[in-house]
Amino acid sequence: MWNIILCAGNVKRTILVTAKESLVDQRRTYAVVLEPEDEGGFTVRVPAFPEIVTYGKDEREALSMAEDAIRLVIEDSTARGEPIPNGDSSRIREVTVTLAA
């Protein structure tokens, strides 16, 4: 059983993932990147799980979709005996670049 915390800016959400093979409770934190879309909503990426790309019409739905995707990837990886990435230590920052005129 994993207790996973999703972080997106100042928003944190905890989800619970269970797997029959798990013998010890574990807590892991994964960063998610919310990319605003021109037509509205957010594309969501999870750096620890490059295979995850999802979408939500607003921030709440985007985080919910990320929860579901992380849960499914962990359950699938566990069922196939693959390792699960540890909590994510990624730090997402903004960089401003000034371009010459």
N, CA, C and O atoms as a printed pandas DataFrame, in Angstrom:
     atom_number atom_name residue_name chain_id  residue_number  x_coord  y_coord  z_coord
0              1         N          MET        A               1    0.847   -1.164    0.000
1              2        CA          MET        A               1    0.000    0.000    0.000
2              3         C          MET        A               1    0.893    1.228    0.000
3              4         O          MET        A               1    1.818    1.331    0.805
4              5         N          TRP        A               2    0.616    2.158   -0.903
5              6        CA          TRP        A               2    1.380    3.396   -0.962
6              7         C          TRP        A               2    0.465    4.568   -0.639
7              8         O          TRP        A               2   -0.689    4.612   -1.064
8              9         N          ASN        A               3    0.985    5.483    0.097
9             10        CA          ASN        A               3    0.325    6.746    0.340
10            11         C          ASN        A               3    1.107    7.752   -0.488
11            12         O          ASN        A               3    2.251    8.061   -0.154
12            13         N          ILE        A               4    0.523    8.267   -1.551
13            14        CA          ILE        A               4    1.241    9.110   -2.494
14            15         C          ILE        A               4    0.708   10.532   -2.413
15            16         O          ILE        A               4   -0.500   10.760   -2.359
16            17         N          ILE        A               5    1.633   11.479   -2.405
17            18        CA          ILE        A               5    1.258   12.887   -2.397
18            19         C          ILE        A               5    1.585   13.474   -3.754
19            20         O          ILE        A               5    2.723   13.378   -4.212
20            21         N          LEU        A               6    0.602   14.082   -4.404
21            22        CA          LEU        A               6    0.820   14.785   -5.662
22            23         C          LEU        A               6    1.041   16.246   -5.334
23            24         O          LEU        A               6    0.305   16.815   -4.528
24            25         N          CYS        A               7    2.038   16.863   -5.942
25            26        CA          CYS        A               7    2.331   18.270   -5.707
26            27         C          CYS        A               7    2.266   19.025   -7.019
27            28         O          CYS        A               7    2.892   18.631   -8.002
28            29         N          ALA        A               8    1.511   20.104   -7.033
29            30        CA          ALA        A               8    1.464   20.996   -8.190
30            31         C          ALA        A               8    1.386   22.407   -7.645
31            32         O          ALA        A               8    0.318   22.867   -7.238
32            33         N          GLY        A               9    2.499   23.082   -7.636
33            34        CA          GLY        A               9    2.530   24.410   -7.032
34            35         C          GLY        A               9    2.267   24.290   -5.551
35            36         O          GLY        A               9    2.932   23.525   -4.853
36            37         N          ASN        A              10    1.298   25.045   -5.070
37            38        CA          ASN        A              10    0.948   25.009   -3.652
38            39         C          ASN        A              10   -0.128   23.982   -3.335
39            40         O          ASN        A              10   -0.534   23.846   -2.181
40            41         N          VAL        A              11   -0.597   23.252   -4.355
41            42        CA          VAL        A              11   -1.677   22.288   -4.160
42            43         C          VAL        A              11   -1.076   20.917   -3.891
43            44         O          VAL        A              11   -0.234   20.443   -4.654
44            45         N          LYS        A              12   -1.503   20.285   -2.817
45            46        CA          LYS        A              12   -1.069   18.919   -2.519
46            47         C          LYS        A              12   -2.307   18.055   -2.348
47            48         O          LYS        A              12   -3.308   18.483   -1.774
48            49         N          ARG        A              13   -2.224   16.836   -2.854
49            50        CA          ARG        A              13   -3.329   15.894   -2.724
50            51         C          ARG        A              13   -2.741   14.538   -2.397
51            52         O          ARG        A              13   -1.760   14.127   -3.016
52            53         N          THR        A              14   -3.315   13.841   -1.444
53            54        CA          THR        A              14   -2.833   12.520   -1.066
54            55         C          THR        A              14   -3.748   11.464   -1.654
55            56         O          THR        A              14   -4.971   11.571   -1.568
56            57         N          ILE        A              15   -3.144   10.431   -2.257
57            58        CA          ILE        A              15   -3.918    9.311   -2.789
58            59         C          ILE        A              15   -3.387    8.025   -2.184
59            60         O          ILE        A              15   -2.237    7.970   -1.749
60            61         N          LEU        A              16   -4.190    7.024   -2.154
61            62        CA          LEU        A              16   -3.807    5.720   -1.611
62            63         C          LEU        A              16   -3.796    4.710   -2.748
63            64         O          LEU        A              16   -4.774    4.581   -3.484
64            65         N          VAL        A              17   -2.693    4.000   -2.885
65            66        CA          VAL        A              17   -2.561    2.966   -3.908
66            67         C          VAL        A              17   -2.271    1.663   -3.196
67            68         O          VAL        A              17   -1.388    1.602   -2.341
68            69         N          THR        A              18   -3.009    0.617   -3.543
69            70        CA          THR        A              18   -2.768   -0.671   -2.912
70            71         C          THR        A              18   -2.290   -1.670   -3.953
71            72         O          THR        A              18   -2.634   -1.584   -5.132
72            73         N          ALA        A              19   -1.506   -2.601   -3.496
73            74        CA          ALA        A              19   -1.042   -3.691   -4.356
74            75         C          ALA        A              19   -0.887   -4.927   -3.494
75            76         O          ALA        A              19   -0.388   -4.839   -2.372
76            77         N          LYS        A              20   -1.305   -6.072   -3.995
77            78        CA          LYS        A              20   -1.237   -7.309   -3.221
78            79         C          LYS        A              20    0.193   -7.672   -2.856
79            80         O          LYS        A              20    0.439   -8.257   -1.802
80            81         N          GLU        A              21    1.148   -7.323   -3.736
81            82        CA          GLU        A              21    2.537   -7.676   -3.503
82            83         C          GLU        A              21    3.203   -6.821   -2.432
83            84         O          GLU        A              21    4.280   -7.172   -1.948
84            85         N          SER        A              22    2.590   -5.720   -2.058
85            86        CA          SER        A              22    3.214   -4.801   -1.106
86            87         C          SER        A              22    3.136   -5.350    0.311
87            88         O          SER        A              22    2.068   -5.752    0.772
88            89         N          LEU        A              23    4.264   -5.366    0.991
89            90        CA          LEU        A              23    4.295   -5.845    2.366
90            91         C          LEU        A              23    4.445   -4.714    3.367
91            92         O          LEU        A              23    4.182   -4.897    4.556
92            93         N          VAL        A              24    4.854   -3.572    2.910
93            94        CA          VAL        A              24    5.126   -2.453    3.799
94            95         C          VAL        A              24    4.427   -1.209    3.262
95            96         O          VAL        A              24    4.430   -0.954    2.058
96            97         N          ASP        A              25    3.831   -0.439    4.165
97            98        CA          ASP        A              25    3.249    0.834    3.753
98            99         C          ASP        A              25    4.376    1.776    3.366
99           100         O          ASP        A              25    5.391    1.856    4.057
100          101         N          GLN        A              26    4.198    2.479    2.274
101          102        CA          GLN        A              26    5.200    3.417    1.808
102          103         C          GLN        A              26    4.538    4.736    1.455
103          104         O          GLN        A              26    3.396    4.777    0.997
104          105         N          ARG        A              27    5.274    5.805    1.676
105          106        CA          ARG        A              27    4.781    7.130    1.335
106          107         C          ARG        A              27    5.744    7.733    0.323
107          108         O          ARG        A              27    6.948    7.807    0.564
108          109         N          ARG        A              28    5.208    8.160   -0.801
109          110        CA          ARG        A              28    6.026    8.733   -1.861
110          111         C          ARG        A              28    5.390   10.010   -2.376
111          112         O          ARG        A              28    4.166   10.131   -2.422
112          113         N          THR        A              29    6.209   10.941   -2.754
113          114        CA          THR        A              29    5.726   12.208   -3.299
114          115         C          THR        A              29    6.172   12.318   -4.745
115          116         O          THR        A              29    7.343   12.100   -5.054
116          117         N          TYR        A              30    5.256   12.651   -5.624
117          118        CA          TYR        A              30    5.564   12.815   -7.038
118          119         C          TYR        A              30    5.153   14.219   -7.476
119          120         O          TYR        A              30    4.056   14.688   -7.173
120          121         N          ALA        A              31    6.049   14.867   -8.188
121          122        CA          ALA        A              31    5.729   16.175   -8.766
122          123         C          ALA        A              31    4.908   15.965  -10.031
123          124         O          ALA        A              31    5.121   15.001  -10.767
124          125         N          VAL        A              32    3.981   16.859  -10.275
125          126        CA          VAL        A              32    3.242   16.869  -11.531
126          127         C          VAL        A              32    3.393   18.256  -12.141
127          128         O          VAL        A              32    3.457   19.259  -11.431
128          129         N          VAL        A              33    3.449   18.295  -13.461
129          130        CA          VAL        A              33    3.584   19.555  -14.177
130          131         C          VAL        A              33    2.264   19.838  -14.884
131          132         O          VAL        A              33    1.807   19.044  -15.707
132          133         N          LEU        A              34    1.659   20.971  -14.558
133          134        CA          LEU        A              34    0.409   21.378  -15.192
134          135         C          LEU        A              34    0.743   22.424  -16.254
135          136         O          LEU        A              34    1.259   23.495  -15.936
136          137         N          GLU        A              35    0.453   22.116  -17.493
137          138        CA          GLU        A              35    0.725   23.024  -18.602
138          139         C          GLU        A              35   -0.600   23.581  -19.114
139          140         O          GLU        A              35   -1.397   22.835  -19.683
140          141         N          PRO        A              36   -0.854   24.891  -18.922
141          142        CA          PRO        A              36   -2.114   25.464  -19.417
142          143         C          PRO        A              36   -2.213   25.340  -20.936
143          144         O          PRO        A              36   -1.234   25.553  -21.651
144          145         N          GLU        A              37   -3.381   25.000  -21.409
145          146        CA          GLU        A              37   -3.639   24.865  -22.842
146          147         C          GLU        A              37   -4.335   26.122  -23.350
147          148         O          GLU        A              37   -5.122   26.734  -22.629
148          149         N          ASP        A              38   -4.047   26.506  -24.588
149          150        CA          ASP        A              38   -4.646   27.710  -25.179
150          151         C          ASP        A              38   -6.173   27.658  -25.170
151          152         O          ASP        A              38   -6.833   28.667  -24.926
152          153         N          GLU        A              39   -6.725   26.479  -25.437
153          154        CA          GLU        A              39   -8.184   26.333  -25.498
154          155         C          GLU        A              39   -8.816   26.107  -24.122
155          156         O          GLU        A              39  -10.026   25.912  -24.006
156          157         N          GLY        A              40   -7.980   26.135  -23.085
157          158        CA          GLY        A              40   -8.459   25.924  -21.716
158          159         C          GLY        A              40   -8.030   24.566  -21.196
159          160         O          GLY        A              40   -7.721   23.661  -21.972
160          161         N          GLY        A              41   -8.013   24.431  -19.908
161          162        CA          GLY        A              41   -7.624   23.180  -19.288
162          163         C          GLY        A              41   -6.120   23.054  -19.159
163          164         O          GLY        A              41   -5.376   23.987  -19.465
164          165         N          PHE        A              42   -5.679   21.887  -18.703
165          166        CA          PHE        A              42   -4.275   21.643  -18.437
166          167         C          PHE        A              42   -3.853   20.270  -18.949
167          168         O          PHE        A              42   -4.552   19.276  -18.753
168          169         N          THR        A              43   -2.703   20.235  -19.606
169          170        CA          THR        A              43   -2.042   18.967  -19.872
170          171         C          THR        A              43   -1.184   18.686  -18.655
171          172         O          THR        A              43   -0.533   19.588  -18.129
172          173         N          VAL        A              44   -1.178   17.433  -18.202
173          174        CA          VAL        A              44   -0.433   17.062  -16.999
174          175         C          VAL        A              44    0.638   16.046  -17.366
175          176         O          VAL        A              44    0.379   15.075  -18.078
176          177         N          ARG        A              45    1.844   16.286  -16.868
177          178        CA          ARG        A              45    2.960   15.347  -17.027
178          179         C          ARG        A              45    3.503   15.020  -15.646
179          180         O          ARG        A              45    3.464   15.844  -14.733
180          181         N          VAL        A              46    4.011   13.804  -15.512
181          182        CA          VAL        A              46    4.585   13.344  -14.253
182          183         C          VAL        A              46    6.029   12.943  -14.543
183          184         O          VAL        A              46    6.262   11.875  -15.109
184          185         N          PRO        A              47    7.015   13.784  -14.166
185          186        CA          PRO        A              47    8.411   13.495  -14.505
186          187         C          PRO        A              47    8.882   12.097  -14.083
187          188         O          PRO        A              47    9.668   11.482  -14.803
188          189         N          ALA        A              48    8.436   11.593  -12.965
189          190        CA          ALA        A              48    8.859   10.265  -12.497
190          191         C          ALA        A              48    8.291    9.140  -13.361
191          192         O          ALA        A              48    8.829    8.034  -13.378
192          193         N          PHE        A              49    7.217    9.422  -14.067
193          194        CA          PHE        A              49    6.568    8.442  -14.943
194          195         C          PHE        A              49    6.414    9.076  -16.328
195          196         O          PHE        A              49    5.344    9.592  -16.648
196          197         N          PRO        A              50    7.471    9.047  -17.159
197          198        CA          PRO        A              50    7.400    9.717  -18.463
198          199         C          PRO        A              50    6.262    9.232  -19.354
199          200         O          PRO        A              50    5.848    9.936  -20.275
200          201         N          GLU        A              51    5.761    8.043  -19.086
201          202        CA          GLU        A              51    4.663    7.519  -19.904
202          203         C          GLU        A              51    3.328    8.185  -19.589
203          204         O          GLU        A              51    2.358    7.990  -20.321
204          205         N          ILE        A              52    3.262    8.962  -18.522
205          206        CA          ILE        A              52    2.003    9.614  -18.145
206          207         C          ILE        A              52    1.906   10.995  -18.776
207          208         O          ILE        A              52    2.729   11.876  -18.522
208          209         N          VAL        A              53    0.885   11.161  -19.600
209          210        CA          VAL        A              53    0.469   12.465  -20.113
210          211         C          VAL        A              53   -1.044   12.425  -20.071
211          212         O          VAL        A              53   -1.660   11.561  -20.694
212          213         N          THR        A              54   -1.648   13.346  -19.345
213          214        CA          THR        A              54   -3.097   13.348  -19.231
214          215         C          THR        A              54   -3.596   14.780  -19.316
215          216         O          THR        A              54   -2.804   15.702  -19.507
216          217         N          TYR        A              55   -4.897   14.977  -19.176
217          218        CA          TYR        A              55   -5.507   16.289  -19.368
218          219         C          TYR        A              55   -6.680   16.452  -18.407
219          220         O          TYR        A              55   -7.364   15.484  -18.073
220          221         N          GLY        A              56   -6.904   17.687  -17.967
221          222        CA          GLY        A              56   -8.085   18.016  -17.181
222          223         C          GLY        A              56   -8.601   19.381  -17.583
223          224         O          GLY        A              56   -7.820   20.268  -17.926
224          225         N          LYS        A              57   -9.924   19.557  -17.544
225          226        CA          LYS        A              57  -10.508   20.830  -17.988
226          227         C          LYS        A              57  -10.229   21.971  -17.017
227          228         O          LYS        A              57  -10.334   23.143  -17.379
228          229         N          ASP        A              58   -9.867   21.617  -15.763
229          230        CA          ASP        A              58   -9.447   22.616  -14.780
230          231         C          ASP        A              58   -8.398   21.964  -13.881
231          232         O          ASP        A              58   -8.105   20.777  -14.029
232          233         N          GLU        A              59   -7.832   22.733  -12.952
233          234        CA          GLU        A              59   -6.749   22.201  -12.127
234          235         C          GLU        A              59   -7.188   21.002  -11.297
235          236         O          GLU        A              59   -6.444   20.030  -11.167
236          237         N          ARG        A              60   -8.375   21.064  -10.745
237          238        CA          ARG        A              60   -8.875   19.959   -9.924
238          239         C          ARG        A              60   -8.994   18.677  -10.739
239          240         O          ARG        A              60   -8.552   17.613  -10.306
240          241         N          GLU        A              61   -9.597   18.786  -11.927
241          242        CA          GLU        A              61   -9.738   17.595  -12.766
242          243         C          GLU        A              61   -8.370   17.097  -13.248
243          244         O          GLU        A              61   -8.144   15.891  -13.342
244          245         N          ALA        A              62   -7.465   18.025  -13.551
245          246        CA          ALA        A              62   -6.124   17.635  -14.004
246          247         C          ALA        A              62   -5.404   16.834  -12.919
247          248         O          ALA        A              62   -4.778   15.819  -13.225
248          249         N          LEU        A              63   -5.479   17.267  -11.664
249          250        CA          LEU        A              63   -4.852   16.537  -10.568
250          251         C          LEU        A              63   -5.523   15.186  -10.342
251          252         O          LEU        A              63   -4.856   14.198  -10.031
252          253         N          SER        A              64   -6.828   15.148  -10.498
253          254        CA          SER        A              64   -7.557   13.890  -10.360
254          255         C          SER        A              64   -7.133   12.900  -11.448
255          256         O          SER        A              64   -6.957   11.711  -11.183
256          257         N          MET        A              65   -6.971   13.401  -12.669
257          258        CA          MET        A              65   -6.525   12.537  -13.765
258          259         C          MET        A              65   -5.103   12.039  -13.501
259          260         O          MET        A              65   -4.777   10.892  -13.806
260          261         N          ALA        A              66   -4.258   12.903  -12.934
261          262        CA          ALA        A              66   -2.892   12.492  -12.592
262          263         C          ALA        A              66   -2.927   11.397  -11.532
263          264         O          ALA        A              66   -2.179   10.423  -11.620
264          265         N          GLU        A              67   -3.792   11.550  -10.532
265          266        CA          GLU        A              67   -3.955   10.503   -9.500
266          267         C          GLU        A              67   -4.261    9.161  -10.141
267          268         O          GLU        A              67   -3.609    8.155   -9.860
268          269         N          ASP        A              68   -5.265    9.164  -11.006
269          270        CA          ASP        A              68   -5.682    7.915  -11.652
270          271         C          ASP        A              68   -4.547    7.316  -12.469
271          272         O          ASP        A              68   -4.308    6.109  -12.423
272          273         N          ALA        A              69   -3.856    8.157  -13.211
273          274        CA          ALA        A              69   -2.771    7.664  -14.062
274          275         C          ALA        A              69   -1.634    7.082  -13.223
275          276         O          ALA        A              69   -1.109    6.018  -13.548
276          277         N          ILE        A              70   -1.254    7.768  -12.154
277          278        CA          ILE        A              70   -0.183    7.266  -11.284
278          279         C          ILE        A              70   -0.597    5.941  -10.663
279          280         O          ILE        A              70    0.184    4.990  -10.625
280          281         N          ARG        A              71   -1.815    5.887  -10.184
281          282        CA          ARG        A              71   -2.319    4.647   -9.575
282          283         C          ARG        A              71   -2.255    3.487  -10.569
283          284         O          ARG        A              71   -1.800    2.397  -10.224
284          285         N          LEU        A              72   -2.712    3.722  -11.798
285          286        CA          LEU        A              72   -2.713    2.661  -12.816
286          287         C          LEU        A              72   -1.304    2.226  -13.182
287          288         O          LEU        A              72   -1.042    1.030  -13.314
288          289         N          VAL        A              73   -0.393    3.179  -13.349
289          290        CA          VAL        A              73    0.987    2.818  -13.708
290          291         C          VAL        A              73    1.636    2.020  -12.583
291          292         O          VAL        A              73    2.328    1.036  -12.846
292          293         N          ILE        A              74    1.423    2.426  -11.335
293          294        CA          ILE        A              74    2.010    1.698  -10.198
294          295         C          ILE        A              74    1.430    0.291  -10.104
295          296         O          ILE        A              74    2.169   -0.676   -9.925
296          297         N          GLU        A              75    0.112    0.177  -10.224
297          298        CA          GLU        A              75   -0.512   -1.148  -10.156
298          299         C          GLU        A              75   -0.019   -2.044  -11.289
299          300         O          GLU        A              75    0.259   -3.223  -11.067
300          301         N          ASP        A              76    0.093   -1.500  -12.501
301          302        CA          ASP        A              76    0.564   -2.282  -13.644
302          303         C          ASP        A              76    2.028   -2.690  -13.462
303          304         O          ASP        A              76    2.389   -3.843  -13.699
304          305         N          SER        A              77    2.863   -1.747  -13.043
305          306        CA          SER        A              77    4.287   -2.055  -12.831
306          307         C          SER        A              77    4.468   -3.103  -11.739
307          308         O          SER        A              77    5.299   -4.002  -11.864
308          309         N          THR        A              78    3.692   -2.986  -10.675
309          310        CA          THR        A              78    3.772   -3.951   -9.581
310          311         C          THR        A              78    3.360   -5.340  -10.065
311          312         O          THR        A              78    4.012   -6.333   -9.742
312          313         N          ALA        A              79    2.285   -5.404  -10.835
313          314        CA          ALA        A              79    1.804   -6.688  -11.347
314          315         C          ALA        A              79    2.834   -7.354  -12.259
315          316         O          ALA        A              79    2.902   -8.581  -12.320
316          317         N          ARG        A              80    3.630   -6.558  -12.965
317          318        CA          ARG        A              80    4.646   -7.111  -13.861
318          319         C          ARG        A              80    5.998   -7.274  -13.171
319          320         O          ARG        A              80    6.973   -7.680  -13.803
320          321         N          GLY        A              81    6.058   -6.959  -11.879
321          322        CA          GLY        A              81    7.293   -7.125  -11.126
322          323         C          GLY        A              81    8.341   -6.068  -11.427
323          324         O          GLY        A              81    9.524   -6.267  -11.149
324          325         N          GLU        A              82    7.918   -4.949  -11.990
325          326        CA          GLU        A              82    8.852   -3.871  -12.309
326          327         C          GLU        A              82    9.016   -2.947  -11.108
327          328         O          GLU        A              82    8.103   -2.828  -10.291
328          329         N          PRO        A              83   10.168   -2.293  -10.995
329          330        CA          PRO        A              83   10.377   -1.381   -9.872
330          331         C          PRO        A              83    9.499   -0.134   -9.988
331          332         O          PRO        A              83    9.179    0.321  -11.086
332          333         N          ILE        A              84    9.124    0.397   -8.846
333          334        CA          ILE        A              84    8.342    1.627   -8.773
334          335         C          ILE        A              84    9.297    2.765   -8.423
335          336         O          ILE        A              84   10.063    2.649   -7.466
336          337         N          PRO        A              85    9.267    3.867   -9.184
337          338        CA          PRO        A              85   10.160    4.972   -8.842
338          339         C          PRO        A              85    9.907    5.466   -7.417
339          340         O          PRO        A              85    8.769    5.526   -6.951
340          341         N          ASN        A              86   10.997    5.816   -6.745
341          342        CA          ASN        A              86   10.861    6.407   -5.419
342          343         C          ASN        A              86   10.202    7.761   -5.551
343          344         O          ASN        A              86    9.974    8.256   -6.654
344          345         N          GLY        A              87    9.899    8.354   -4.404
345          346        CA          GLY        A              87    9.328    9.689   -4.421
346          347         C          GLY        A              87   10.184   10.614   -5.253
347          348         O          GLY        A              87   11.405   10.466   -5.309
348          349         N          ASP        A              88    9.558   11.542   -5.883
349          350        CA          ASP        A              88   10.226   12.435   -6.820
350          351         C          ASP        A              88   10.886   13.593   -6.093
351          352         O          ASP        A              88   10.258   14.259   -5.270
352          353         N          SER        A              89   12.138   13.827   -6.394
353          354        CA          SER        A              89   12.834   14.962   -5.796
354          355         C          SER        A              89   12.961   16.104   -6.799
355          356         O          SER        A              89   13.732   17.039   -6.582
356          357         N          SER        A              90   12.199   16.031   -7.908
357          358        CA          SER        A              90   12.240   17.091   -8.911
358          359         C          SER        A              90   11.810   18.412   -8.303
359          360         O          SER        A              90   10.931   18.471   -7.443
360          361         N          ARG        A              91   12.445   19.452   -8.766
361          362        CA          ARG        A              91   12.050   20.801   -8.365
362          363         C          ARG        A              91   11.747   21.565   -9.640
363          364         O          ARG        A              91   12.610   21.725  -10.502
364          365         N          ILE        A              92   10.555   22.019   -9.749
365          366        CA          ILE        A              92   10.113   22.716  -10.950
366          367         C          ILE        A              92   10.114   24.209  -10.639
367          368         O          ILE        A              92    9.439   24.665   -9.716
368          369         N          ARG        A              93   10.874   24.951  -11.415
369          370        CA          ARG        A              93   10.997   26.397  -11.235
370          371         C          ARG        A              93   10.756   27.075  -12.566
371          372         O          ARG        A              93   10.811   26.441  -13.619
372          373         N          GLU        A              94   10.488   28.376  -12.510
373          374        CA          GLU        A              94   10.348   29.172  -13.724
374          375         C          GLU        A              94   11.634   29.954  -13.958
375          376         O          GLU        A              94   12.275   30.421  -13.017
376          377         N          VAL        A              95   11.992   30.086  -15.219
377          378        CA          VAL        A              95   13.162   30.867  -15.603
378          379         C          VAL        A              95   12.691   31.900  -16.618
379          380         O          VAL        A              95   12.028   31.558  -17.597
380          381         N          THR        A              96   13.035   33.165  -16.383
381          382        CA          THR        A              96   12.692   34.233  -17.314
382          383         C          THR        A              96   13.912   34.552  -18.165
383          384         O          THR        A              96   15.006   34.768  -17.643
384          385         N          VAL        A              97   13.719   34.580  -19.470
385          386        CA          VAL        A              97   14.802   34.848  -20.404
386          387         C          VAL        A              97   14.490   36.132  -21.147
387          388         O          VAL        A              97   13.393   36.286  -21.684
388          389         N          THR        A              98   15.435   37.051  -21.187
389          390        CA          THR        A              98   15.282   38.300  -21.945
390          391         C          THR        A              98   15.930   38.114  -23.297
391          392         O          THR        A              98   17.098   37.735  -23.386
392          393         N          LEU        A              99   15.174   38.380  -24.357
393          394        CA          LEU        A              99   15.674   38.221  -25.723
394          395         C          LEU        A              99   16.102   39.575  -26.269
395          396         O          LEU        A              99   15.484   40.598  -25.974
396          397         N          ALA        A             100   17.155   39.573  -27.061
397          398        CA          ALA        A             100   17.612   40.798  -27.706
398          399         C          ALA        A             100   16.555   41.235  -28.728
399          400         O          ALA        A             100   15.919   40.415  -29.390
400          401         N          ALA        A             101   16.397   42.544  -28.827
401          402        CA          ALA        A             101   15.382   43.081  -29.743
402          403         C          ALA        A             101   15.794   42.987  -31.187
403          404         O          ALA        A             101   15.043   43.398  -32.071
